[in-house]
């Protein structure tokens, strides 16, 4: 990767120099000159150092094994930048890794682009890049190229991150909605709504509440690998439940396949503190974003084995079977409620919690 910092707008690579004592980002940090080089060499490259990035070339060059690859990209604009359980740097790495993992790919390499607002404290940038490095090590990936731009005050909210990633598809993975059939079981890998509500409470200090809620942001490639190792041929669909939450994924599945999904509300794992916070804020936890959970659809005969595999991993200890795919062709997702009623699950109309990922 061209280390993560103002890669010159004309495409030239990062250069080496020392960093004088500075506390905030200035416009000149994005100009491609001495201050750009100082930002890269003093803050970014040392924290993300690896043989592919350290060449400081305009692009990372690496060998890949024979087979299929997966490629994904995303942008992160969370506010606040730091929240219980994570921050924008960890979020960017984990979100990209997870998008690859639920496609059945082993994540390998990431690129990172930083949009810095003039006046951003350099200590904040150091914390974010440190967090990226830690999350990448945890996920077993390398950040190998990147870019940085600086914009004037008021043109960004301190810091935005864009991240892309490539991974190698497992030869035994065949995942997609086209494989879903009546009788398949629907699983969720753990508790829902933790991320969105942790960010919301941190941002707004809603009602002055003291909360122990923490974001669930985590790299899921290891958990997905456990599941596919145990029953790859019987896992037919995976998706991480980010924006739109669990409800968004379930409603999409029903709509795209045309089959009716039936979900049991009593089987959906929700932490008591999360449920309480959602109630206080008037939110449906099924609509709230997650950053460390996925939905899996598996063959009926493999559901128990899939749950054992998920629960054997720390990130899947609270995995649960929450419903099934029926034969009725109406594209509806229906939830049997705690009191025995029935409710249609729909995709959230808009963005109830903006700027959470």
ZASELO-716404 format. One record per atom (N, C-alpha, C): residue in three letters; atom name; x negated, y, z. Coordinates in steps of 0.2 Angstrom, whole numbers. Layout:
N
aa at east north up
ala CA X Y Z
...
// end
This chain:
357
aa at east north up
unk N -4 -6 0
unk CA 0 0 0
unk C -4 6 0
unk N -2 11 -4
unk CA -6 18 -3
unk C -4 19 4
unk N -8 19 9
unk CA -6 20 16
unk C 0 25 17
unk N 4 24 22
unk CA 10 28 23
unk C 9 35 25
unk N 8 39 20
unk CA 8 46 22
unk C 8 50 15
unk N 7 57 15
unk CA 8 60 9
unk C 4 57 4
unk N 7 52 0
unk CA 3 50 -6
unk C 4 56 -10
unk N -1 58 -14
unk CA 0 64 -17
unk C 5 63 -22
unk N 9 69 -24
unk CA 15 68 -28
unk C 13 66 -35
unk N 6 67 -37
unk CA 4 65 -44
unk C 2 57 -44
unk N 3 54 -38
unk CA 2 47 -38
unk C -5 45 -36
unk N -9 50 -34
unk CA -16 48 -32
unk C -16 45 -25
unk N -21 41 -23
unk CA -21 37 -17
unk C -23 41 -11
unk N -22 38 -5
unk CA -24 41 1
unk C -32 42 1
unk N -34 47 4
unk CA -42 48 5
unk C -43 48 12
unk N -50 48 14
unk CA -52 47 21
unk C -55 54 23
unk N -54 55 29
unk CA -57 61 33
unk C -55 61 40
unk N -57 65 44
unk CA -55 65 51
unk C -49 70 52
unk N -46 69 58
unk CA -40 73 60
unk C -42 78 65
unk N -41 85 64
unk CA -42 90 69
unk C -36 90 74
unk N -37 93 79
unk CA -32 93 84
unk C -25 97 81
unk N -20 93 80
unk CA -14 96 78
unk C -8 93 81
unk N -3 96 82
unk CA 3 93 86
unk C 9 92 82
unk N 10 96 76
unk CA 16 95 72
unk C 14 95 65
unk N 19 92 61
unk CA 18 92 54
unk C 19 99 51
unk N 15 101 46
unk CA 16 107 43
unk C 17 105 35
unk N 19 110 32
unk CA 21 109 25
unk C 14 106 21
unk N 8 109 23
unk CA 2 107 19
unk C 1 100 20
unk N 4 96 25
unk CA 3 89 26
unk C 5 85 20
unk N 10 88 16
unk CA 13 85 10
unk C 10 87 4
unk N 4 91 4
unk CA 2 94 -2
unk C -3 90 -6
unk N -5 84 -3
unk CA -10 80 -7
unk C -17 82 -6
unk N -19 86 -1
unk CA -25 89 0
unk C -28 86 6
unk N -32 91 9
unk CA -36 89 15
unk C -31 87 21
unk N -26 90 22
unk CA -21 89 28
unk C -18 82 26
unk N -16 81 20
unk CA -13 74 18
unk C -18 69 20
unk N -24 69 18
unk CA -29 64 20
unk C -30 64 27
unk N -30 69 31
unk CA -30 69 38
unk C -24 65 41
unk N -18 66 39
unk CA -13 62 41
unk C -13 55 40
unk N -15 53 34
unk CA -16 46 33
unk C -21 43 37
unk N -27 46 37
unk CA -33 43 40
unk C -33 43 47
unk N -30 48 50
unk CA -30 49 57
unk C -24 46 61
unk N -18 45 57
unk CA -12 42 60
unk C -10 36 57
unk N -9 35 51
unk CA -6 30 47
unk C -10 24 46
unk N -16 25 42
unk CA -19 19 40
unk C -22 15 46
unk N -25 18 52
unk CA -28 14 57
unk C -22 10 60
unk N -16 12 61
unk CA -11 8 64
unk C -8 3 60
unk N -8 3 53
unk CA -6 -2 49
unk C -11 -6 45
unk N -17 -5 47
unk CA -23 -8 43
unk C -22 -15 42
unk N -24 -17 36
unk CA -24 -24 33
unk C -28 -23 27
unk N -31 -29 24
unk CA -35 -29 18
unk C -32 -26 12
unk N -25 -27 11
unk CA -22 -25 5
unk C -21 -17 6
unk N -19 -15 12
unk CA -18 -8 12
unk C -24 -4 12
unk N -30 -7 15
unk CA -36 -3 17
unk C -39 -1 10
unk N -38 -4 5
unk CA -41 -2 -2
unk C -39 5 -4
unk N -33 8 -1
unk CA -30 14 -2
unk C -29 15 -10
unk N -27 10 -13
unk CA -26 11 -20
unk C -19 13 -21
unk N -17 15 -27
unk CA -10 17 -29
unk C -5 12 -28
unk N -7 6 -28
unk CA -2 0 -28
unk C -6 -6 -25
unk N -2 -10 -21
unk CA -5 -16 -18
unk C -5 -21 -23
unk N -10 -25 -24
unk CA -11 -31 -28
unk C -12 -37 -24
unk N -8 -42 -25
unk CA -8 -48 -21
unk C -6 -54 -26
unk N -8 -60 -24
unk CA -6 -66 -27
unk C 1 -69 -24
unk N 5 -72 -28
unk CA 11 -75 -25
unk C 11 -82 -28
unk N 14 -87 -24
unk CA 15 -94 -26
unk C 20 -94 -32
unk N 20 -100 -35
unk CA 25 -101 -40
unk C 31 -102 -37
unk N 36 -99 -41
unk CA 43 -100 -38
unk C 47 -93 -39
unk N 53 -93 -36
unk CA 57 -87 -36
unk C 55 -82 -30
unk N 56 -75 -32
unk CA 55 -70 -27
unk C 61 -66 -25
unk N 61 -63 -20
unk CA 67 -59 -18
unk C 64 -52 -17
unk N 68 -47 -18
unk CA 66 -40 -18
unk C 71 -36 -15
unk N 70 -32 -10
unk CA 75 -28 -7
unk C 73 -21 -5
unk N 77 -16 -5
unk CA 75 -9 -3
unk C 81 -6 2
unk N 79 -2 6
unk CA 84 2 10
unk C 81 8 13
unk N 86 12 16
unk CA 83 19 19
unk C 86 19 26
unk N 83 23 30
unk CA 85 23 37
unk C 85 30 40
unk N 91 32 42
unk CA 92 39 44
unk C 95 40 51
unk N 93 35 56
unk CA 96 34 62
unk C 94 41 66
unk N 99 42 70
unk CA 98 48 75
unk C 102 46 82
unk N 98 46 87
unk CA 91 48 88
unk C 86 43 85
unk N 80 46 85
unk CA 74 42 82
unk C 73 36 87
unk N 73 37 93
unk CA 72 32 98
unk C 78 30 102
unk N 79 24 103
unk CA 85 22 107
unk C 84 16 111
unk N 88 14 116
unk CA 86 8 120
unk C 86 2 115
unk N 80 -2 116
unk CA 79 -8 112
unk C 75 -7 105
unk N 74 0 103
unk CA 71 1 96
unk C 70 8 95
unk N 69 9 88
unk CA 68 16 85
unk C 68 15 78
unk N 67 21 74
unk CA 68 20 67
unk C 63 16 64
unk N 57 16 67
unk CA 51 12 64
unk C 53 5 64
unk N 55 2 70
unk CA 56 -5 71
unk C 62 -7 66
unk N 67 -2 66
unk CA 73 -3 62
unk C 72 -4 55
unk N 67 0 52
unk CA 65 0 45
unk C 62 -7 43
unk N 58 -9 48
unk CA 54 -16 46
unk C 59 -21 47
unk N 63 -22 53
unk CA 67 -27 54
unk C 73 -27 49
unk N 76 -22 47
unk CA 81 -22 42
unk C 79 -24 35
unk N 73 -23 33
unk CA 71 -25 27
unk C 69 -33 27
unk N 66 -35 32
unk CA 64 -42 33
unk C 70 -46 34
unk N 76 -43 37
unk CA 82 -47 38
unk C 86 -48 31
unk N 85 -43 27
unk CA 89 -43 20
unk C 85 -48 16
unk N 79 -49 17
unk CA 75 -55 13
unk C 77 -61 16
unk N 77 -62 23
unk CA 78 -68 26
unk C 85 -71 25
unk N 90 -67 24
unk CA 97 -70 23
unk C 98 -72 16
unk N 93 -70 12
unk CA 93 -73 5
unk C 90 -79 4
unk N 87 -82 10
unk CA 83 -88 10
unk C 76 -87 8
unk N 74 -81 9
unk CA 67 -79 7
unk C 62 -79 13
unk N 56 -81 13
unk CA 51 -79 18
unk C 48 -73 16
unk N 49 -68 21
unk CA 47 -61 19
unk C 39 -61 20
unk N 36 -57 15
unk CA 29 -57 14
unk C 26 -50 15
unk N 28 -45 11
unk CA 25 -39 10
unk C 30 -33 10
unk N 29 -28 13
unk CA 33 -22 14
unk C 30 -16 11
unk N 34 -11 8
unk CA 31 -4 7
unk C 35 0 12
unk N 33 6 13
unk CA 36 11 18
unk C 35 18 15
unk N 40 22 14
unk CA 40 29 13
unk C 43 33 19
unk N 39 38 20
unk CA 41 43 26
unk C 43 49 23
unk N 48 52 25
unk CA 50 59 24
unk C 50 63 30
unk N 45 67 31
unk CA 44 71 37
unk C 46 78 36
unk N 50 80 42
unk CA 52 87 42
unk C 46 91 45
unk N 45 97 42
unk CA 40 102 45
unk C 42 103 52
unk N 37 103 56
unk CA 38 104 63
unk C 39 97 67
unk N 39 92 64
unk CA 39 85 68
unk C 33 84 72
unk N 34 82 78
unk CA 28 81 82
unk C 24 76 80
unk N 18 76 80
unk CA 13 71 77
unk C 14 65 82
unk N 15 66 88
unk CA 15 61 93
unk C 21 56 92
unk N 27 60 89
unk CA 33 56 87
unk C 31 51 81
unk N 27 54 76
unk CA 25 50 71
unk C 21 44 73
unk N 16 45 78
unk CA 12 40 80
unk C 16 34 83
unk N 21 36 87
unk CA 25 31 90
unk C 29 27 85
unk N 31 30 80
unk CA 35 27 75
unk C 31 22 71
unk N 25 24 69
unk CA 20 20 65
unk C 18 14 70
unk N 16 16 76
unk CA 15 10 81
unk C 20 5 81
unk N 26 7 81
unk CA 32 3 82
unk C 33 -1 75
unk N 31 2 69
unk CA 32 -2 63
unk C 26 -7 63
unk N 20 -6 66
unk CA 15 -11 66
unk C 17 -17 70
unk N 20 -15 76
unk CA 22 -20 81
unk C 27 -25 78
unk N 32 -22 74
unk CA 38 -26 72
unk C 35 -30 66
unk N 31 -27 62
unk CA 28 -31 56
unk C 24 -37 59
unk N 20 -36 64
unk CA 16 -42 67
unk C 21 -47 69
unk N 27 -45 73
unk CA 32 -49 75
unk C 35 -53 70
unk N 36 -50 64
unk CA 40 -53 59
unk C 35 -57 54
unk N 28 -56 55
unk CA 24 -60 51
unk C 23 -57 44
unk N 24 -51 43
unk CA 23 -47 37
unk C 18 -42 37
unk N 16 -40 31
unk CA 11 -34 30
unk C 14 -28 27
unk N 13 -22 29
unk CA 15 -16 26
unk C 9 -15 21
unk N 10 -15 15
unk CA 4 -15 10
unk C 4 -9 6
unk N 9 -5 6
unk CA 9 1 2
unk C 14 6 4
unk N 14 13 2
unk CA 18 17 5
unk C 17 24 2
unk N 21 29 5
unk CA 21 36 2
unk C 23 40 8
unk N 21 46 8
unk CA 24 51 13
unk C 25 58 9
unk N 31 61 11
unk CA 32 68 9
unk C 34 72 15
unk N 33 78 14
unk CA 35 83 19
unk C 40 88 16
unk N 45 89 20
unk CA 50 94 17
unk C 51 100 22
unk N 54 105 20
unk CA 54 111 25
unk C 59 110 30
unk N 58 114 35
unk CA 63 114 41
unk C 70 114 39
unk N 74 110 42
unk CA 82 110 40
unk C 83 106 34
unk N 78 103 30
unk CA 80 99 25
unk C 80 91 26
unk N 78 90 32
unk CA 79 83 35
unk C 80 83 42
unk N 82 78 45
unk CA 83 77 52
unk C 77 74 56
unk N 71 78 55
unk CA 65 76 58
unk C 61 70 54
unk N 64 65 53
unk CA 61 59 50
unk C 65 54 47
unk N 64 53 41
unk CA 68 47 37
unk C 63 42 35
unk N 65 36 34
unk CA 61 31 32
unk C 64 27 26
unk N 60 25 21
unk CA 63 21 16
unk C 58 15 16
unk N 61 9 16
unk CA 57 3 16
unk C 59 -2 10
unk N 55 -5 7
unk CA 56 -11 2
unk C 52 -17 4
unk N 54 -22 2
unk CA 50 -29 4
unk C 51 -34 -2
unk N 46 -38 -2
unk CA 47 -44 -6
unk C 46 -50 -2
unk N 49 -56 -4
unk CA 48 -62 -1
unk C 48 -68 -6
unk N 46 -74 -3
unk CA 46 -80 -8
unk C 52 -84 -6
unk N 56 -85 -11
unk CA 62 -89 -9
unk C 60 -97 -8
unk N 64 -99 -3
unk CA 63 -106 -1
unk C 66 -111 -7
unk N 62 -116 -9
unk CA 65 -120 -14
unk C 72 -124 -13
unk N 73 -125 -6
unk CA 79 -128 -4
unk C 85 -124 -2
unk N 84 -117 -3
unk CA 89 -112 -2
unk C 93 -111 -8
unk N 100 -112 -7
unk CA 105 -110 -12
unk C 111 -107 -9
unk N 110 -100 -8
unk CA 115 -97 -4
unk C 119 -92 -8
unk N 125 -92 -7
unk CA 130 -87 -11
unk C 137 -89 -10
unk N 141 -84 -11
unk CA 148 -85 -10
unk C 151 -90 -15
unk N 148 -91 -20
unk CA 150 -96 -25
unk C 151 -103 -22
unk N 147 -104 -17
unk CA 147 -111 -14
unk C 152 -112 -9
unk N 155 -107 -7
unk CA 160 -107 -1
unk C 166 -111 -3
unk N 169 -116 1
unk CA 175 -120 -1
unk C 179 -121 5
unk N 185 -122 4
unk CA 190 -123 10
unk C 187 -129 15
unk N 187 -128 21
unk CA 184 -132 26
unk C 178 -130 29
unk N 174 -125 26
unk CA 168 -123 28
unk C 169 -119 35
unk N 164 -119 39
unk CA 164 -116 45
unk C 160 -109 45
unk N 163 -105 49
unk CA 160 -98 50
unk C 156 -97 56
unk N 150 -96 56
unk CA 146 -95 63
unk C 143 -88 63
unk N 142 -85 69
unk CA 139 -79 70
unk C 133 -81 75
unk N 127 -77 73
unk CA 121 -79 77
unk C 120 -77 84
unk N 125 -73 86
unk CA 124 -70 93
unk C 129 -64 94
unk N 128 -61 100
unk CA 133 -56 102
unk C 133 -50 97
unk N 139 -47 96
unk CA 140 -42 91
unk C 141 -35 94
unk N 139 -30 90
unk CA 141 -23 92
unk C 136 -19 96
unk N 130 -23 98
unk CA 126 -20 103
unk C 122 -14 100
unk N 120 -15 94
unk CA 116 -10 91
unk C 119 -3 91
unk N 125 -3 87
unk CA 129 3 86
unk C 131 6 92
unk N 133 3 97
unk CA 135 6 103
unk C 129 8 108
unk N 124 5 107
unk CA 118 7 111
unk C 115 14 108
unk N 115 15 101
unk CA 113 21 98
unk C 118 26 100
unk N 125 25 99
unk CA 130 30 100
unk C 129 33 108
unk N 129 28 113
unk CA 128 31 119
unk C 122 35 121
unk N 116 33 117
unk CA 110 37 118
unk C 111 43 115
unk N 114 44 109
unk CA 115 50 105
unk C 119 55 109
unk N 125 53 111
unk CA 130 57 113
unk C 130 57 121
unk N 127 53 124
unk CA 127 52 132
unk C 135 52 133
unk N 138 48 130
unk CA 146 48 130
unk C 148 48 137
unk N 152 53 139
unk CA 156 53 146
unk C 151 53 151
unk N 144 54 150
unk CA 139 54 155
unk C 138 47 158
unk N 140 42 154
unk CA 139 35 156
unk C 132 33 157
unk N 131 29 162
unk CA 124 26 163
unk C 125 19 160
unk N 121 17 155
unk CA 122 11 151
unk C 116 7 151
unk N 117 0 152
unk CA 111 -4 151
unk C 111 -7 144
unk N 115 -5 139
unk CA 115 -7 132
unk C 109 -6 129
unk N 107 -11 125
unk CA 101 -11 121
unk C 102 -13 114
unk N 99 -10 109
unk CA 100 -12 102
unk C 98 -19 101
unk N 101 -23 97
unk CA 98 -30 95
unk C 93 -30 90
unk N 91 -25 88
unk CA 86 -24 82
unk C 80 -29 83
unk N 80 -34 78
unk CA 75 -39 78
unk C 74 -42 71
unk N 68 -45 70
unk CA 67 -48 64
unk C 70 -55 64
unk N 74 -57 59
unk CA 78 -63 59
unk C 75 -69 55
unk N 69 -68 52
unk CA 66 -73 47
unk C 65 -80 51
unk N 63 -79 57
unk CA 61 -86 61
unk C 68 -89 63
unk N 73 -86 64
unk CA 79 -89 66
unk C 82 -92 60
unk N 82 -88 54
unk CA 85 -91 48
unk C 81 -97 46
unk N 74 -97 47
unk CA 70 -103 45
unk C 72 -109 50
unk N 74 -108 56
unk CA 76 -114 60
unk C 82 -117 58
unk N 87 -112 55
unk CA 93 -115 53
unk C 92 -119 46
unk N 88 -116 42
unk CA 88 -119 35
unk C 83 -125 36
unk N 79 -126 41
unk CA 75 -132 42
unk C 79 -137 44
unk N 84 -136 48
unk CA 89 -141 51
unk C 94 -143 46
unk N 97 -139 42
unk CA 102 -141 37
unk C 103 -136 31
unk N 97 -136 27
unk CA 97 -131 22
unk C 102 -132 17
unk N 103 -139 15
unk CA 108 -140 10
unk C 115 -139 12
unk N 117 -138 18
unk CA 123 -137 21
unk C 125 -130 23
unk N 120 -126 22
unk CA 121 -119 23
unk C 122 -115 17
unk N 128 -112 16
unk CA 130 -110 9
unk C 130 -102 9
unk N 130 -99 14
unk CA 130 -92 14
unk C 127 -89 20
unk N 123 -83 20
unk CA 121 -79 25
unk C 121 -72 24
unk N 123 -68 29
unk CA 123 -61 28
unk C 122 -58 35
unk N 117 -53 35
unk CA 116 -49 41
unk C 122 -44 42
unk N 125 -43 48
unk CA 131 -39 49
unk C 129 -32 51
unk N 127 -28 46
unk CA 124 -21 48
unk C 130 -16 48
unk N 129 -12 43
unk CA 135 -7 43
unk C 141 -10 41
unk N 147 -8 44
unk CA 153 -12 43
unk C 154 -17 48
unk N 149 -19 51
unk CA 149 -24 57
unk C 152 -31 55
unk N 154 -35 59
unk CA 156 -42 58
unk C 162 -41 54
unk N 167 -36 55
unk CA 173 -36 51
unk C 171 -35 44
unk N 166 -31 42
unk CA 165 -30 35
unk C 163 -36 32
unk N 158 -40 35
unk CA 156 -46 32
unk C 162 -51 31
unk N 166 -52 36
unk CA 172 -57 35
unk C 177 -54 30
unk N 178 -48 30
unk CA 183 -46 25
unk C 180 -46 18
unk N 174 -45 17
unk CA 171 -46 11
unk C 171 -53 8
unk N 170 -58 13
unk CA 170 -65 11
unk C 177 -67 9
unk N 182 -65 13
unk CA 189 -67 11
unk C 191 -64 4
unk N 189 -58 3
unk CA 191 -54 -3
unk C 187 -57 -9
unk N 180 -59 -9
unk CA 177 -61 -14
unk C 178 -68 -16
unk N 179 -72 -11
unk CA 181 -79 -12
unk C 188 -81 -14
unk N 192 -76 -12
unk CA 199 -77 -13
unk C 203 -82 -8
unk N 199 -85 -3
unk CA 201 -89 2
unk C 203 -86 8
unk N 208 -88 12
unk CA 210 -86 18
unk C 205 -88 24
unk N 202 -83 27
unk CA 198 -85 33
unk C 202 -84 39
unk N 201 -89 44
unk CA 204 -89 50
unk C 199 -88 56
unk N 199 -83 60
unk CA 194 -82 65
unk C 198 -82 72
unk N 194 -85 77
unk CA 197 -85 84
unk C 193 -80 88
unk N 197 -75 90
unk CA 194 -70 94
unk C 190 -72 100
unk N 193 -77 103
unk CA 190 -80 109
unk C 183 -83 108
unk N 181 -84 102
unk CA 175 -87 101
unk C 169 -82 99
unk N 172 -76 98
unk CA 167 -71 96
unk C 163 -68 102
unk N 156 -69 102
unk CA 152 -67 107
unk C 151 -60 108
unk N 153 -57 113
unk CA 153 -49 115
unk C 151 -49 122
unk N 145 -45 123
unk CA 143 -44 130
unk C 148 -39 134
unk N 149 -41 140
unk CA 154 -37 144
unk C 153 -29 143
unk N 147 -27 144
unk CA 145 -20 144
unk C 147 -17 137
unk N 145 -21 132
unk CA 147 -19 125
unk C 154 -18 124
unk N 158 -23 126
unk CA 165 -22 126
unk C 168 -16 130
unk N 165 -15 136
unk CA 168 -10 140
unk C 166 -3 136
unk N 160 -2 133
unk CA 158 4 130
unk C 163 5 124
unk N 164 0 120
unk CA 168 0 114
unk C 175 3 116
unk N 178 0 122
unk CA 184 2 124
unk C 184 9 126
unk N 179 11 130
unk CA 179 18 132
unk C 179 23 126
unk N 175 21 121
unk CA 175 26 115
unk C 180 25 110
unk N 185 20 111
unk CA 190 19 107
unk C 188 16 100
unk N 183 11 100
unk CA 180 8 95
unk C 182 1 95
unk N 183 -2 89
unk CA 183 -9 88
unk C 176 -12 87
unk N 174 -16 92
unk CA 167 -19 91
unk C 166 -23 85
unk N 171 -26 82
unk CA 170 -29 76
unk C 168 -25 70
unk N 169 -18 71
unk CA 168 -13 65
unk C 161 -10 66
unk N 157 -12 72
unk CA 151 -8 74
unk C 145 -12 71
unk N 140 -8 69
unk CA 134 -11 66
unk C 130 -15 71
unk N 127 -20 68
unk CA 122 -25 71
unk C 115 -24 67
unk N 110 -25 71
unk CA 103 -25 67
unk C 99 -32 69
unk N 102 -37 72
unk CA 99 -43 74
unk C 103 -49 74
unk N 109 -48 70
unk CA 114 -54 70
unk C 116 -55 62
unk N 117 -61 61
unk CA 120 -63 54
unk C 126 -68 55
unk N 130 -68 49
unk CA 135 -72 48
unk C 133 -78 44
unk N 134 -84 46
unk CA 133 -90 42
unk C 139 -94 40
unk N 139 -96 34
unk CA 145 -101 32
unk C 141 -108 31
unk N 144 -113 34
unk CA 141 -120 33
unk C 146 -125 32
unk N 144 -130 29
unk CA 149 -136 28
unk C 151 -138 35
unk N 157 -141 35
unk CA 160 -143 41
unk C 156 -148 45
unk N 154 -153 42
unk CA 150 -158 45
unk C 143 -156 48
unk N 141 -150 46
unk CA 134 -148 48
unk C 135 -142 53
unk N 141 -141 55
unk CA 142 -135 60
unk C 138 -136 67
unk N 139 -142 70
unk CA 136 -144 76
unk C 128 -143 75
unk N 126 -146 70
unk CA 118 -146 69
unk C 116 -139 68
unk N 120 -135 65
unk CA 118 -128 63
unk C 118 -124 70
unk N 123 -125 74
unk CA 123 -122 81
unk C 117 -124 85
unk N 116 -130 85
unk CA 110 -132 89
unk C 103 -129 87
unk N 103 -129 80
unk CA 97 -125 78
unk C 96 -118 79
unk N 102 -115 79
unk CA 102 -108 81
unk C 101 -107 88
unk N 104 -111 92
unk CA 103 -110 99
unk C 96 -112 102
unk N 92 -115 98
unk CA 86 -117 100
unk C 81 -111 100
unk N 83 -106 96
unk CA 79 -100 95
unk C 81 -95 100
unk N 76 -91 103
unk CA 78 -85 107
unk C 83 -80 105
unk N 83 -79 98
unk CA 87 -74 95
unk C 94 -77 93
unk N 95 -84 94
unk CA 101 -87 92
unk C 104 -91 98
unk N 102 -89 104
unk CA 105 -93 110
unk C 112 -92 111
unk N 115 -87 109
unk CA 122 -86 110
unk C 126 -87 104
unk N 123 -91 99
unk CA 127 -92 92
unk C 133 -95 94
unk N 138 -94 89
unk CA 145 -97 90
unk C 148 -98 84
unk N 152 -104 84
unk CA 157 -105 78
unk C 163 -101 79
unk N 165 -96 75
unk CA 170 -92 76
unk C 176 -93 71
unk N 176 -97 66
unk CA 182 -98 62
unk C 180 -103 56
unk N 185 -103 51
unk CA 184 -108 46
unk C 187 -105 40
unk N 186 -108 34
unk CA 188 -106 27
unk C 194 -110 26
unk N 200 -107 24
unk CA 206 -111 23
unk C 207 -112 15
unk N 212 -116 14
unk CA 214 -117 7
unk C 219 -112 4
unk N 222 -108 8
unk CA 227 -103 5
unk C 223 -97 1
unk N 225 -96 -5
unk CA 222 -91 -9
unk C 225 -84 -9
unk N 224 -81 -4
unk CA 227 -74 -3
unk C 221 -69 -1
unk N 215 -71 -1
unk CA 210 -66 1
unk C 210 -63 7
unk N 213 -65 12
unk CA 215 -62 18
unk C 210 -65 24
unk N 208 -61 28
unk CA 204 -63 34
unk C 209 -62 40
unk N 211 -67 44
unk CA 216 -67 49
unk C 213 -69 56
unk N 214 -65 61
unk CA 211 -67 67
unk C 216 -69 72
unk N 216 -74 75
unk CA 220 -76 81
unk C 217 -73 87
unk N 221 -68 90
unk CA 219 -64 96
unk C 219 -68 102
unk N 216 -65 107
unk CA 216 -68 114
unk C 222 -70 117
unk N 228 -66 115
unk CA 234 -67 118
unk C 238 -72 113
unk N 235 -74 108
unk CA 239 -79 103
unk C 242 -75 97
unk N 242 -69 97
unk CA 244 -65 91
unk C 240 -66 85
unk N 242 -63 80
unk CA 238 -63 74
unk C 237 -56 71
unk N 231 -55 68
unk CA 229 -48 66
unk C 224 -49 60
unk N 226 -45 55
unk CA 222 -45 49
unk C 215 -41 50
unk N 210 -44 48
unk CA 203 -40 49
unk C 202 -37 42
unk N 201 -31 42
unk CA 199 -27 36
unk C 193 -23 37
unk N 190 -22 31
unk CA 184 -18 31
unk C 185 -11 34
unk N 180 -8 38
unk CA 181 -1 41
unk C 182 3 35
unk N 187 8 36
unk CA 189 13 31
unk C 183 17 29
unk N 180 20 34
unk CA 174 25 34
unk C 168 23 38
unk N 165 28 41
unk CA 159 27 45
unk C 161 29 52
unk N 163 25 56
unk CA 165 27 63
unk C 159 30 67
unk N 153 27 66
unk CA 147 29 70
unk C 142 31 65
unk N 142 37 62
unk CA 137 39 57
unk C 130 39 60
unk N 125 38 56
unk CA 118 39 57
unk C 116 34 62
unk N 118 27 61
unk CA 116 22 66
unk C 111 17 63
unk N 109 18 57
unk CA 104 14 54
unk C 101 17 47
// end
